[in-house]
Amino acid sequence: MRVDVTKGDKMNIRPIDANALKRYFSDEQMKYVSVDETDYTFNALMFDVLENVMVAIDNAPTIETKG
């Protein structure tokens, strides 16, 4: 899906590298892989949340800018 952003929109556009963003979240996600049972529930939750963030990045629409 592509979103067309025209001059009439008041949206500030800042293109980002989605792959770099996913790598960052993936690295953060690995911090929550733990065998420590004390923090298991929190770690599992954080792992899943970061996974959902990466899926959202994958599914986000591409914005086409017009200059």
Order of alpha helices (4+ residues) and beta strands (2+ residues): beta-alpha-alpha-beta
